[in-house]
Amino acid sequence: MLRHCVLVQPRRDKRSAKRFFRKLLRGLQYVPWIIVTDKLGSYAAAKAEVLPTVEHRRGRWLNNRAENSHGPTRERERRMRGFKSPGHAQRFLSVFGVITSFSRPGRHLLAAANYREL
């Protein structure tokens, strides 16, 4: 199952990557066997500490699914003409992701006929 997590931070270093992985894993009841990220080096360093047994994939097109999921968020941000602060962005994005999932059913969870019906 694809889990989407949003965490707004001022830097993309190892410390913030570890915080992101911990937030992502907090609600899960299992340990994933594969993590897909972009090619940022701090993700690899943080994953080695937080999840040493998990496979880490960082290919050019592997992260495309996660990157494309930012489209509705970016569109909404454009309409709002940006965010006033990182705290405001975090509050908005944490709620926007939940609300959007109700109006856009997960295609990967439904058969084609059921998806068309919705």
Backbone atoms as SQL, in Angstrom:
CREATE TABLE atoms (id INTEGER PRIMARY KEY, chain TEXT, resi INTEGER, resn TEXT, atom TEXT, x REAL, y REAL, z REAL);
INSERT INTO atoms VALUES
  (1, 'A', 1, 'MET', 'N', 0.839, -1.184, 0.000),
  (2, 'A', 1, 'MET', 'CA', 0.000, 0.000, 0.000),
  (3, 'A', 1, 'MET', 'C', 0.881, 1.242, 0.000),
  (4, 'A', 2, 'LEU', 'N', 0.544, 2.195, -0.796),
  (5, 'A', 2, 'LEU', 'CA', 1.292, 3.440, -0.893),
  (6, 'A', 2, 'LEU', 'C', 0.851, 4.366, 0.229),
  (7, 'A', 3, 'ARG', 'N', 1.805, 4.841, 1.000),
  (8, 'A', 3, 'ARG', 'CA', 1.483, 5.761, 2.082),
  (9, 'A', 3, 'ARG', 'C', 2.105, 7.099, 1.752),
  (10, 'A', 4, 'HIS', 'N', 1.323, 8.134, 1.827),
  (11, 'A', 4, 'HIS', 'CA', 1.789, 9.465, 1.479),
  (12, 'A', 4, 'HIS', 'C', 1.941, 10.276, 2.754),
  (13, 'A', 5, 'CYS', 'N', 3.083, 10.885, 2.915),
  (14, 'A', 5, 'CYS', 'CA', 3.377, 11.650, 4.118),
  (15, 'A', 5, 'CYS', 'C', 3.944, 13.002, 3.711),
  (16, 'A', 6, 'VAL', 'N', 3.503, 14.060, 4.353),
  (17, 'A', 6, 'VAL', 'CA', 4.003, 15.399, 4.059),
  (18, 'A', 6, 'VAL', 'C', 4.622, 15.963, 5.327),
  (19, 'A', 7, 'LEU', 'N', 5.873, 16.410, 5.211),
  (20, 'A', 7, 'LEU', 'CA', 6.560, 17.034, 6.335),
  (21, 'A', 7, 'LEU', 'C', 7.367, 18.200, 5.786),
  (22, 'A', 8, 'VAL', 'N', 6.965, 19.416, 6.117),
  (23, 'A', 8, 'VAL', 'CA', 7.643, 20.623, 5.644),
  (24, 'A', 8, 'VAL', 'C', 8.797, 20.925, 6.591),
  (25, 'A', 9, 'GLN', 'N', 10.013, 21.055, 6.029),
  (26, 'A', 9, 'GLN', 'CA', 11.196, 21.326, 6.831),
  (27, 'A', 9, 'GLN', 'C', 12.097, 22.311, 6.097),
  (28, 'A', 10, 'PRO', 'N', 12.868, 23.099, 6.833),
  (29, 'A', 10, 'PRO', 'CA', 13.716, 24.094, 6.170),
  (30, 'A', 10, 'PRO', 'C', 14.914, 23.497, 5.442),
  (31, 'A', 11, 'ARG', 'N', 15.375, 22.297, 5.844),
  (32, 'A', 11, 'ARG', 'CA', 16.536, 21.682, 5.217),
  (33, 'A', 11, 'ARG', 'C', 16.223, 20.264, 4.768),
  (34, 'A', 12, 'ARG', 'N', 17.069, 19.724, 3.900),
  (35, 'A', 12, 'ARG', 'CA', 16.927, 18.343, 3.449),
  (36, 'A', 12, 'ARG', 'C', 18.185, 17.578, 3.842),
  (37, 'A', 13, 'ASP', 'N', 18.562, 17.632, 5.121),
  (38, 'A', 13, 'ASP', 'CA', 19.752, 16.954, 5.598),
  (39, 'A', 13, 'ASP', 'C', 19.379, 15.613, 6.231),
  (40, 'A', 14, 'LYS', 'N', 20.380, 14.923, 6.775),
  (41, 'A', 14, 'LYS', 'CA', 20.169, 13.601, 7.362),
  (42, 'A', 14, 'LYS', 'C', 19.196, 13.649, 8.540),
  (43, 'A', 15, 'ARG', 'N', 19.319, 14.664, 9.364),
  (44, 'A', 15, 'ARG', 'CA', 18.440, 14.789, 10.536),
  (45, 'A', 15, 'ARG', 'C', 16.972, 14.932, 10.127),
  (46, 'A', 16, 'SER', 'N', 16.702, 15.764, 9.133),
  (47, 'A', 16, 'SER', 'CA', 15.322, 15.946, 8.688),
  (48, 'A', 16, 'SER', 'C', 14.809, 14.704, 7.960),
  (49, 'A', 17, 'ALA', 'N', 15.700, 13.981, 7.264),
  (50, 'A', 17, 'ALA', 'CA', 15.287, 12.744, 6.599),
  (51, 'A', 17, 'ALA', 'C', 14.913, 11.675, 7.624),
  (52, 'A', 18, 'LYS', 'N', 15.680, 11.604, 8.729),
  (53, 'A', 18, 'LYS', 'CA', 15.341, 10.660, 9.788),
  (54, 'A', 18, 'LYS', 'C', 13.990, 11.006, 10.411),
  (55, 'A', 19, 'ARG', 'N', 13.746, 12.282, 10.627),
  (56, 'A', 19, 'ARG', 'CA', 12.457, 12.717, 11.169),
  (57, 'A', 19, 'ARG', 'C', 11.314, 12.337, 10.228),
  (58, 'A', 20, 'PHE', 'N', 11.544, 12.514, 8.920),
  (59, 'A', 20, 'PHE', 'CA', 10.534, 12.159, 7.926),
  (60, 'A', 20, 'PHE', 'C', 10.240, 10.658, 7.942),
  (61, 'A', 21, 'PHE', 'N', 11.289, 9.818, 7.975),
  (62, 'A', 21, 'PHE', 'CA', 11.083, 8.368, 8.003),
  (63, 'A', 21, 'PHE', 'C', 10.330, 7.945, 9.259),
  (64, 'A', 22, 'ARG', 'N', 10.668, 8.553, 10.390),
  (65, 'A', 22, 'ARG', 'CA', 9.961, 8.197, 11.626),
  (66, 'A', 22, 'ARG', 'C', 8.487, 8.571, 11.561),
  (67, 'A', 23, 'LYS', 'N', 8.191, 9.733, 10.991),
  (68, 'A', 23, 'LYS', 'CA', 6.790, 10.148, 10.854),
  (69, 'A', 23, 'LYS', 'C', 6.053, 9.223, 9.897),
  (70, 'A', 24, 'LEU', 'N', 6.702, 8.833, 8.833),
  (71, 'A', 24, 'LEU', 'CA', 6.091, 7.945, 7.849),
  (72, 'A', 24, 'LEU', 'C', 5.789, 6.576, 8.445),
  (73, 'A', 25, 'LEU', 'N', 6.672, 6.079, 9.285),
  (74, 'A', 25, 'LEU', 'CA', 6.517, 4.744, 9.854),
  (75, 'A', 25, 'LEU', 'C', 5.645, 4.706, 11.103),
  (76, 'A', 26, 'ARG', 'N', 5.334, 5.869, 11.670),
  (77, 'A', 26, 'ARG', 'CA', 4.611, 5.932, 12.938),
  (78, 'A', 26, 'ARG', 'C', 3.267, 5.204, 12.887),
  (79, 'A', 27, 'GLY', 'N', 2.491, 5.385, 11.852),
  (80, 'A', 27, 'GLY', 'CA', 1.162, 4.793, 11.796),
  (81, 'A', 27, 'GLY', 'C', 1.116, 3.390, 11.214),
  (82, 'A', 28, 'LEU', 'N', 2.242, 2.908, 10.695),
  (83, 'A', 28, 'LEU', 'CA', 2.253, 1.580, 10.082),
  (84, 'A', 28, 'LEU', 'C', 2.327, 0.478, 11.125),
  (85, 'A', 29, 'GLN', 'N', 1.736, -0.661, 10.800),
  (86, 'A', 29, 'GLN', 'CA', 1.788, -1.796, 11.705),
  (87, 'A', 29, 'GLN', 'C', 2.735, -2.870, 11.180),
  (88, 'A', 30, 'TYR', 'N', 3.533, -2.524, 10.187),
  (89, 'A', 30, 'TYR', 'CA', 4.490, -3.441, 9.599),
  (90, 'A', 30, 'TYR', 'C', 5.711, -2.644, 9.140),
  (91, 'A', 31, 'VAL', 'N', 6.774, -3.328, 8.832),
  (92, 'A', 31, 'VAL', 'CA', 7.976, -2.683, 8.302),
  (93, 'A', 31, 'VAL', 'C', 7.983, -2.908, 6.794),
  (94, 'A', 32, 'PRO', 'N', 8.079, -1.855, 5.992),
  (95, 'A', 32, 'PRO', 'CA', 8.086, -2.042, 4.543),
  (96, 'A', 32, 'PRO', 'C', 9.362, -2.765, 4.097),
  (97, 'A', 33, 'TRP', 'N', 9.312, -3.432, 2.942),
  (98, 'A', 33, 'TRP', 'CA', 10.502, -4.106, 2.451),
  (99, 'A', 33, 'TRP', 'C', 11.227, -3.287, 1.386),
  (100, 'A', 34, 'ILE', 'N', 10.566, -2.250, 0.831),
  (101, 'A', 34, 'ILE', 'CA', 11.193, -1.384, -0.168),
  (102, 'A', 34, 'ILE', 'C', 10.801, 0.067, 0.123),
  (103, 'A', 35, 'ILE', 'N', 11.766, 0.972, 0.016),
  (104, 'A', 35, 'ILE', 'CA', 11.505, 2.405, 0.102),
  (105, 'A', 35, 'ILE', 'C', 12.026, 3.034, -1.181),
  (106, 'A', 36, 'VAL', 'N', 11.202, 3.876, -1.808),
  (107, 'A', 36, 'VAL', 'CA', 11.587, 4.560, -3.037),
  (108, 'A', 36, 'VAL', 'C', 11.675, 6.052, -2.742),
  (109, 'A', 37, 'THR', 'N', 12.843, 6.645, -3.013),
  (110, 'A', 37, 'THR', 'CA', 13.037, 8.084, -2.813),
  (111, 'A', 37, 'THR', 'C', 13.750, 8.656, -4.029),
  (112, 'A', 38, 'ASP', 'N', 13.978, 9.966, -3.996),
  (113, 'A', 38, 'ASP', 'CA', 14.807, 10.558, -5.041),
  (114, 'A', 38, 'ASP', 'C', 16.274, 10.300, -4.682),
  (115, 'A', 39, 'LYS', 'N', 17.187, 10.855, -5.458),
  (116, 'A', 39, 'LYS', 'CA', 18.604, 10.513, -5.310),
  (117, 'A', 39, 'LYS', 'C', 19.353, 11.347, -4.269),
  (118, 'A', 40, 'LEU', 'N', 18.650, 12.011, -3.401),
  (119, 'A', 40, 'LEU', 'CA', 19.289, 12.810, -2.363),
  (120, 'A', 40, 'LEU', 'C', 20.063, 11.902, -1.408),
  (121, 'A', 41, 'GLY', 'N', 21.309, 12.230, -1.143),
  (122, 'A', 41, 'GLY', 'CA', 22.168, 11.390, -0.319),
  (123, 'A', 41, 'GLY', 'C', 21.735, 11.275, 1.128),
  (124, 'A', 42, 'SER', 'N', 21.058, 12.282, 1.650),
  (125, 'A', 42, 'SER', 'CA', 20.656, 12.234, 3.064),
  (126, 'A', 42, 'SER', 'C', 19.597, 11.162, 3.313),
  (127, 'A', 43, 'TYR', 'N', 18.811, 10.809, 2.297),
  (128, 'A', 43, 'TYR', 'CA', 17.846, 9.718, 2.466),
  (129, 'A', 43, 'TYR', 'C', 18.561, 8.388, 2.699),
  (130, 'A', 44, 'ALA', 'N', 19.624, 8.143, 1.958),
  (131, 'A', 44, 'ALA', 'CA', 20.362, 6.890, 2.117),
  (132, 'A', 44, 'ALA', 'C', 21.001, 6.814, 3.499),
  (133, 'A', 45, 'ALA', 'N', 21.589, 7.918, 3.968),
  (134, 'A', 45, 'ALA', 'CA', 22.225, 7.936, 5.285),
  (135, 'A', 45, 'ALA', 'C', 21.196, 7.731, 6.394),
  (136, 'A', 46, 'ALA', 'N', 20.049, 8.369, 6.277),
  (137, 'A', 46, 'ALA', 'CA', 19.006, 8.230, 7.301),
  (138, 'A', 46, 'ALA', 'C', 18.399, 6.840, 7.279),
  (139, 'A', 47, 'LYS', 'N', 18.197, 6.288, 6.089),
  (140, 'A', 47, 'LYS', 'CA', 17.622, 4.946, 5.972),
  (141, 'A', 47, 'LYS', 'C', 18.546, 3.905, 6.578),
  (142, 'A', 48, 'ALA', 'N', 19.854, 4.090, 6.432),
  (143, 'A', 48, 'ALA', 'CA', 20.819, 3.150, 7.003),
  (144, 'A', 48, 'ALA', 'C', 20.721, 3.097, 8.524),
  (145, 'A', 49, 'GLU', 'N', 20.345, 4.209, 9.143),
  (146, 'A', 49, 'GLU', 'CA', 20.206, 4.230, 10.601),
  (147, 'A', 49, 'GLU', 'C', 18.821, 3.789, 11.063),
  (148, 'A', 50, 'VAL', 'N', 17.779, 4.281, 10.399),
  (149, 'A', 50, 'VAL', 'CA', 16.411, 4.015, 10.853),
  (150, 'A', 50, 'VAL', 'C', 15.926, 2.639, 10.407),
  (151, 'A', 51, 'LEU', 'N', 16.185, 2.274, 9.153),
  (152, 'A', 51, 'LEU', 'CA', 15.702, 1.016, 8.580),
  (153, 'A', 51, 'LEU', 'C', 16.837, 0.282, 7.856),
  (154, 'A', 52, 'PRO', 'N', 17.762, -0.312, 8.580),
  (155, 'A', 52, 'PRO', 'CA', 18.915, -0.922, 7.915),
  (156, 'A', 52, 'PRO', 'C', 18.590, -2.150, 7.065),
  (157, 'A', 53, 'THR', 'N', 17.503, -2.860, 7.342),
  (158, 'A', 53, 'THR', 'CA', 17.189, -4.082, 6.599),
  (159, 'A', 53, 'THR', 'C', 16.316, -3.843, 5.376),
  (160, 'A', 54, 'VAL', 'N', 15.824, -2.629, 5.188),
  (161, 'A', 54, 'VAL', 'CA', 14.899, -2.320, 4.094),
  (162, 'A', 54, 'VAL', 'C', 15.678, -1.970, 2.828),
  (163, 'A', 55, 'GLU', 'N', 15.197, -2.477, 1.685),
  (164, 'A', 55, 'GLU', 'CA', 15.823, -2.159, 0.401),
  (165, 'A', 55, 'GLU', 'C', 15.482, -0.724, 0.007),
  (166, 'A', 56, 'HIS', 'N', 16.472, -0.010, -0.507),
  (167, 'A', 56, 'HIS', 'CA', 16.292, 1.395, -0.882),
  (168, 'A', 56, 'HIS', 'C', 16.504, 1.530, -2.383),
  (169, 'A', 57, 'ARG', 'N', 15.466, 1.942, -3.104),
  (170, 'A', 57, 'ARG', 'CA', 15.557, 2.116, -4.554),
  (171, 'A', 57, 'ARG', 'C', 15.544, 3.592, -4.887),
  (172, 'A', 58, 'ARG', 'N', 16.501, 3.987, -5.767),
  (173, 'A', 58, 'ARG', 'CA', 16.628, 5.386, -6.139),
  (174, 'A', 58, 'ARG', 'C', 16.923, 5.497, -7.627),
  (175, 'A', 59, 'GLY', 'N', 15.988, 5.127, -8.450),
  (176, 'A', 59, 'GLY', 'CA', 16.183, 5.221, -9.889),
  (177, 'A', 59, 'GLY', 'C', 15.583, 6.497, -10.440),
  (178, 'A', 60, 'ARG', 'N', 15.841, 6.740, -11.720),
  (179, 'A', 60, 'ARG', 'CA', 15.368, 7.979, -12.330),
  (180, 'A', 60, 'ARG', 'C', 13.842, 8.053, -12.386),
  (181, 'A', 61, 'TRP', 'N', 13.195, 6.973, -12.757),
  (182, 'A', 61, 'TRP', 'CA', 11.739, 7.009, -12.922),
  (183, 'A', 61, 'TRP', 'C', 10.990, 6.295, -11.802),
  (184, 'A', 62, 'LEU', 'N', 11.687, 5.703, -10.860),
  (185, 'A', 62, 'LEU', 'CA', 11.023, 4.966, -9.790),
  (186, 'A', 62, 'LEU', 'C', 10.198, 5.868, -8.889),
  (187, 'A', 63, 'ASN', 'N', 10.651, 7.098, -8.681),
  (188, 'A', 63, 'ASN', 'CA', 9.983, 8.033, -7.784),
  (189, 'A', 63, 'ASN', 'C', 8.869, 8.816, -8.480),
  (190, 'A', 64, 'ASN', 'N', 8.582, 8.498, -9.730),
  (191, 'A', 64, 'ASN', 'CA', 7.627, 9.264, -10.508),
  (192, 'A', 64, 'ASN', 'C', 6.227, 9.266, -9.887),
  (193, 'A', 65, 'ARG', 'N', 5.821, 8.159, -9.307),
  (194, 'A', 65, 'ARG', 'CA', 4.493, 8.060, -8.697),
  (195, 'A', 65, 'ARG', 'C', 4.341, 9.051, -7.542),
  (196, 'A', 66, 'ALA', 'N', 5.350, 9.151, -6.710),
  (197, 'A', 66, 'ALA', 'CA', 5.302, 10.085, -5.581),
  (198, 'A', 66, 'ALA', 'C', 5.389, 11.526, -6.062),
  (199, 'A', 67, 'GLU', 'N', 6.236, 11.787, -7.046),
  (200, 'A', 67, 'GLU', 'CA', 6.379, 13.157, -7.546),
  (201, 'A', 67, 'GLU', 'C', 5.105, 13.635, -8.226),
  (202, 'A', 68, 'ASN', 'N', 4.418, 12.762, -8.936),
  (203, 'A', 68, 'ASN', 'CA', 3.178, 13.152, -9.596),
  (204, 'A', 68, 'ASN', 'C', 2.052, 13.413, -8.609),
  (205, 'A', 69, 'SER', 'N', 2.140, 12.839, -7.427),
  (206, 'A', 69, 'SER', 'CA', 1.090, 13.065, -6.429),
  (207, 'A', 69, 'SER', 'C', 1.124, 14.488, -5.884),
  (208, 'A', 70, 'HIS', 'N', 2.216, 15.226, -6.138),
  (209, 'A', 70, 'HIS', 'CA', 2.308, 16.609, -5.677),
  (210, 'A', 70, 'HIS', 'C', 1.530, 17.572, -6.571),
  (211, 'A', 71, 'GLY', 'N', 1.053, 17.099, -7.709),
  (212, 'A', 71, 'GLY', 'CA', 0.365, 17.978, -8.662),
  (213, 'A', 71, 'GLY', 'C', -0.804, 18.748, -8.074),
  (214, 'A', 72, 'PRO', 'N', -1.775, 18.073, -7.461),
  (215, 'A', 72, 'PRO', 'CA', -2.906, 18.799, -6.868),
  (216, 'A', 72, 'PRO', 'C', -2.483, 19.776, -5.776),
  (217, 'A', 73, 'THR', 'N', -1.457, 19.401, -4.997),
  (218, 'A', 73, 'THR', 'CA', -0.964, 20.282, -3.942),
  (219, 'A', 73, 'THR', 'C', -0.348, 21.535, -4.540),
  (220, 'A', 74, 'ARG', 'N', 0.480, 21.361, -5.569),
  (221, 'A', 74, 'ARG', 'CA', 1.112, 22.508, -6.227),
  (222, 'A', 74, 'ARG', 'C', 0.072, 23.411, -6.876),
  (223, 'A', 75, 'GLU', 'N', -0.948, 22.815, -7.458),
  (224, 'A', 75, 'GLU', 'CA', -2.024, 23.601, -8.083),
  (225, 'A', 75, 'GLU', 'C', -2.750, 24.438, -7.036),
  (226, 'A', 76, 'ARG', 'N', -3.044, 23.831, -5.902),
  (227, 'A', 76, 'ARG', 'CA', -3.724, 24.536, -4.817),
  (228, 'A', 76, 'ARG', 'C', -2.840, 25.663, -4.262),
  (229, 'A', 77, 'GLU', 'N', -1.540, 25.376, -4.143),
  (230, 'A', 77, 'GLU', 'CA', -0.604, 26.385, -3.647),
  (231, 'A', 77, 'GLU', 'C', -0.549, 27.574, -4.615),
  (232, 'A', 78, 'ARG', 'N', -0.562, 27.303, -5.899),
  (233, 'A', 78, 'ARG', 'CA', -0.546, 28.378, -6.889),
  (234, 'A', 78, 'ARG', 'C', -1.783, 29.261, -6.759),
  (235, 'A', 79, 'ARG', 'N', -2.941, 28.620, -6.564),
  (236, 'A', 79, 'ARG', 'CA', -4.180, 29.386, -6.410),
  (237, 'A', 79, 'ARG', 'C', -4.167, 30.244, -5.157),
  (238, 'A', 80, 'MET', 'N', -3.511, 29.750, -4.113),
  (239, 'A', 80, 'MET', 'CA', -3.425, 30.498, -2.852),
  (240, 'A', 80, 'MET', 'C', -2.294, 31.525, -2.895),
  (241, 'A', 81, 'ARG', 'N', -1.524, 31.549, -3.973),
  (242, 'A', 81, 'ARG', 'CA', -0.366, 32.436, -4.143),
  (243, 'A', 81, 'ARG', 'C', 0.690, 32.199, -3.073),
  (244, 'A', 82, 'GLY', 'N', 0.983, 30.941, -2.845),
  (245, 'A', 82, 'GLY', 'CA', 2.039, 30.564, -1.900),
  (246, 'A', 82, 'GLY', 'C', 1.556, 30.514, -0.465),
  (247, 'A', 83, 'PHE', 'N', 2.442, 30.150, 0.414),
  (248, 'A', 83, 'PHE', 'CA', 2.135, 30.075, 1.832),
  (249, 'A', 83, 'PHE', 'C', 2.881, 31.183, 2.563),
  (250, 'A', 84, 'LYS', 'N', 2.309, 31.671, 3.640),
  (251, 'A', 84, 'LYS', 'CA', 2.934, 32.760, 4.396),
  (252, 'A', 84, 'LYS', 'C', 4.124, 32.285, 5.219),
  (253, 'A', 85, 'SER', 'N', 4.084, 31.046, 5.676),
  (254, 'A', 85, 'SER', 'CA', 5.171, 30.529, 6.506),
  (255, 'A', 85, 'SER', 'C', 5.245, 29.015, 6.355),
  (256, 'A', 86, 'PRO', 'N', 6.361, 28.400, 6.734),
  (257, 'A', 86, 'PRO', 'CA', 6.450, 26.936, 6.697),
  (258, 'A', 86, 'PRO', 'C', 5.419, 26.265, 7.619),
  (259, 'A', 87, 'GLY', 'N', 5.112, 26.898, 8.756),
  (260, 'A', 87, 'GLY', 'CA', 4.093, 26.341, 9.659),
  (261, 'A', 87, 'GLY', 'C', 2.717, 26.316, 9.026),
  (262, 'A', 88, 'HIS', 'N', 2.384, 27.380, 8.303),
  (263, 'A', 88, 'HIS', 'CA', 1.102, 27.424, 7.606),
  (264, 'A', 88, 'HIS', 'C', 1.053, 26.369, 6.518),
  (265, 'A', 89, 'ALA', 'N', 2.152, 26.173, 5.809),
  (266, 'A', 89, 'ALA', 'CA', 2.214, 25.149, 4.760),
  (267, 'A', 89, 'ALA', 'C', 2.026, 23.766, 5.372),
  (268, 'A', 90, 'GLN', 'N', 2.671, 23.495, 6.507),
  (269, 'A', 90, 'GLN', 'CA', 2.532, 22.188, 7.146),
  (270, 'A', 90, 'GLN', 'C', 1.100, 21.935, 7.594),
  (271, 'A', 91, 'ARG', 'N', 0.465, 22.932, 8.198),
  (272, 'A', 91, 'ARG', 'CA', -0.925, 22.767, 8.635),
  (273, 'A', 91, 'ARG', 'C', -1.841, 22.492, 7.453),
  (274, 'A', 92, 'PHE', 'N', -1.665, 23.264, 6.388),
  (275, 'A', 92, 'PHE', 'CA', -2.510, 23.086, 5.209),
  (276, 'A', 92, 'PHE', 'C', -2.298, 21.716, 4.573),
  (277, 'A', 93, 'LEU', 'N', -1.040, 21.330, 4.368),
  (278, 'A', 93, 'LEU', 'CA', -0.750, 20.085, 3.670),
  (279, 'A', 93, 'LEU', 'C', -1.158, 18.858, 4.458),
  (280, 'A', 94, 'SER', 'N', -1.053, 18.894, 5.780),
  (281, 'A', 94, 'SER', 'CA', -1.451, 17.740, 6.574),
  (282, 'A', 94, 'SER', 'C', -2.957, 17.503, 6.487),
  (283, 'A', 95, 'VAL', 'N', -3.742, 18.555, 6.347),
  (284, 'A', 95, 'VAL', 'CA', -5.199, 18.411, 6.216),
  (285, 'A', 95, 'VAL', 'C', -5.596, 18.172, 4.765),
  (286, 'A', 96, 'PHE', 'N', -4.938, 18.862, 3.840),
  (287, 'A', 96, 'PHE', 'CA', -5.285, 18.768, 2.418),
  (288, 'A', 96, 'PHE', 'C', -5.118, 17.346, 1.892),
  (289, 'A', 97, 'GLY', 'N', -4.075, 16.630, 2.350),
  (290, 'A', 97, 'GLY', 'CA', -3.853, 15.257, 1.904),
  (291, 'A', 97, 'GLY', 'C', -4.991, 14.334, 2.308),
  (292, 'A', 98, 'VAL', 'N', -5.493, 14.507, 3.516),
  (293, 'A', 98, 'VAL', 'CA', -6.591, 13.661, 4.002),
  (294, 'A', 98, 'VAL', 'C', -7.874, 13.972, 3.243),
  (295, 'A', 99, 'ILE', 'N', -8.177, 15.247, 3.064),
  (296, 'A', 99, 'ILE', 'CA', -9.406, 15.635, 2.378),
  (297, 'A', 99, 'ILE', 'C', -9.376, 15.214, 0.914),
  (298, 'A', 100, 'THR', 'N', -8.228, 15.361, 0.259),
  (299, 'A', 100, 'THR', 'CA', -8.109, 14.997, -1.141),
  (300, 'A', 100, 'THR', 'C', -8.312, 13.510, -1.345),
  (301, 'A', 101, 'SER', 'N', -7.874, 12.695, -0.397),
  (302, 'A', 101, 'SER', 'CA', -8.024, 11.250, -0.554),
  (303, 'A', 101, 'SER', 'C', -9.494, 10.831, -0.551),
  (304, 'A', 102, 'PHE', 'N', -10.386, 11.625, 0.052),
  (305, 'A', 102, 'PHE', 'CA', -11.806, 11.299, 0.015),
  (306, 'A', 102, 'PHE', 'C', -12.417, 11.588, -1.352),
  (307, 'A', 103, 'SER', 'N', -11.977, 12.677, -1.970),
  (308, 'A', 103, 'SER', 'CA', -12.557, 13.040, -3.260),
  (309, 'A', 103, 'SER', 'C', -11.896, 12.326, -4.430),
  (310, 'A', 104, 'ARG', 'N', -10.716, 11.769, -4.233),
  (311, 'A', 104, 'ARG', 'CA', -10.008, 11.042, -5.289),
  (312, 'A', 104, 'ARG', 'C', -9.710, 9.633, -4.787),
  (313, 'A', 105, 'PRO', 'N', -10.548, 8.669, -5.118),
  (314, 'A', 105, 'PRO', 'CA', -10.327, 7.310, -4.622),
  (315, 'A', 105, 'PRO', 'C', -9.034, 6.728, -5.200),
  (316, 'A', 106, 'GLY', 'N', -8.370, 5.902, -4.420),
  (317, 'A', 106, 'GLY', 'CA', -7.122, 5.289, -4.865),
  (318, 'A', 106, 'GLY', 'C', -7.364, 4.290, -5.970),
  (319, 'A', 107, 'ARG', 'N', -6.887, 4.595, -7.147),
  (320, 'A', 107, 'ARG', 'CA', -7.111, 3.727, -8.291),
  (321, 'A', 107, 'ARG', 'C', -6.458, 2.365, -8.086),
  (322, 'A', 108, 'HIS', 'N', -5.354, 2.329, -7.378),
  (323, 'A', 108, 'HIS', 'CA', -4.653, 1.067, -7.156),
  (324, 'A', 108, 'HIS', 'C', -5.421, 0.132, -6.223),
  (325, 'A', 109, 'LEU', 'N', -6.427, 0.655, -5.526),
  (326, 'A', 109, 'LEU', 'CA', -7.194, -0.161, -4.589),
  (327, 'A', 109, 'LEU', 'C', -8.484, -0.704, -5.191),
  (328, 'A', 110, 'LEU', 'N', -8.859, -0.229, -6.383),
  (329, 'A', 110, 'LEU', 'CA', -10.145, -0.593, -6.965),
  (330, 'A', 110, 'LEU', 'C', -9.985, -1.278, -8.309),
  (331, 'A', 111, 'ALA', 'N', -10.946, -2.127, -8.630),
  (332, 'A', 111, 'ALA', 'CA', -11.015, -2.688, -9.973),
  (333, 'A', 111, 'ALA', 'C', -11.467, -1.589, -10.944),
  (334, 'A', 112, 'ALA', 'N', -11.182, -1.745, -12.219),
  (335, 'A', 112, 'ALA', 'CA', -11.473, -0.689, -13.204),
  (336, 'A', 112, 'ALA', 'C', -12.959, -0.355, -13.251),
  (337, 'A', 113, 'ALA', 'N', -13.817, -1.350, -13.202),
  (338, 'A', 113, 'ALA', 'CA', -15.265, -1.114, -13.254),
  (339, 'A', 113, 'ALA', 'C', -15.721, -0.323, -12.037),
  (340, 'A', 114, 'ASN', 'N', -15.230, -0.663, -10.875),
  (341, 'A', 114, 'ASN', 'CA', -15.604, 0.055, -9.655),
  (342, 'A', 114, 'ASN', 'C', -15.086, 1.484, -9.662),
  (343, 'A', 115, 'TYR', 'N', -13.876, 1.674, -10.193),
  (344, 'A', 115, 'TYR', 'CA', -13.304, 3.019, -10.261),
  (345, 'A', 115, 'TYR', 'C', -14.137, 3.907, -11.175),
  (346, 'A', 116, 'ARG', 'N', -14.547, 3.386, -12.324),
  (347, 'A', 116, 'ARG', 'CA', -15.383, 4.155, -13.255),
  (348, 'A', 116, 'ARG', 'C', -16.733, 4.498, -12.624),
  (349, 'A', 117, 'GLU', 'N', -17.264, 3.584, -11.836),
  (350, 'A', 117, 'GLU', 'CA', -18.546, 3.805, -11.172),
  (351, 'A', 117, 'GLU', 'C', -18.462, 4.950, -10.169),
  (352, 'A', 118, 'LEU', 'N', -17.342, 5.010, -9.433),
  (353, 'A', 118, 'LEU', 'CA', -17.159, 6.097, -8.465),
  (354, 'A', 118, 'LEU', 'C', -16.994, 7.427, -9.163);
